[in-house]
């Protein structure tokens, strides 16, 4: 690989012997969705976030080598392809990049979307989905006090928009047009603000007169939703095309799909495992533990609304347990740790607005 090409992609290069978890971390660190995988100097292929998500869904360990999960059948450009053909292929595929291989399958060049189209957004020719979206916006925003003493959490600004607008816009961009919003605390502020701005949202508010938990207020929507629907908290941002989540939900015939984030914690001490009589069986120095975290975004089948009791406190965990006890299917669609931002947390909020 020549030095010019190496400089262009060096931050995206990863060894095929590295773990899946290390690939996730590199993508998060570099703010990219694909990496170039090499075995020594041999180009093995591109690893995308989609490859990783499919591997996690297939229950492949995050400690597994990248070489196990990489799709080696991806098609790339060859030296005989003209620049115009490569440009047309990138446009047709809405691809972030197109590697160019020589006759020996060595990587000799890479064209990125920006090389041809600059900052122009990737044209989205993917089919839209028009599912109802329920936004849970009735909380007190306790974690963001004292700011939420003045304005409700959904209206806290991030850049030129509020959290709420950012979430609504993301769903609207994939084709969703009907929104139901659960409100309570300072609901008049939310309704007044959204009435005064230009938007394309078809909004219907429903109000819980008392706190009903993280899903309890959805019982008020009986008879109004007859298709699978999204539920989203009003304080989280997820960098993910939710059509992928819906595809997974349908293909697996799930009753509930939870968008989950891969979260790693390193314990800053040596961890001891003991056996009988207190004898040490193993000692791990500063081990790293990886978990799947509930992000607060879900897809639910419409019949589940009838399983939510009216008038009482009822959480999403209660519904999940009820579905599980009845033999229902509960799927988890993974996203990387830094693809999920909990704006409702002071530290996360401050880090986000400083970007």
Buried (B, 14 or more C-beta within 10 A) or exposed (E): BEEEBEEBBEEBBBBBEBBBBBBBBBBBEEEBBBBBBBEEEEBBBBBBBEBBBBBBBEEBEBEEBBBEBBEEEEEBBBEEBEEEEBBEBBBEEEBBBBBBBEEEEEBBBBBBBEBBBEEEEEEEEEEEBEBBBBBBBBBBBEBBEEBBEEBBBBBBEBEEEBBBBBBBEBBBEBBBBBBBBBBBBBBEBBBEBBEEEEEEBEBEBBEBEEBBBBBBBBBBBEEBBEEBBBBBBBBBBBBBBBBBBBEBBEEEEBBBBBBBBBBEEEEEEEEEEEEEEEEEEEEEEEEEEBEBBBBBBBBBBBEBBEBBBEEEEBEBEBBBEBBEEEEBBBBBBBBBBBBBBBBBBEEBBEEBEEE
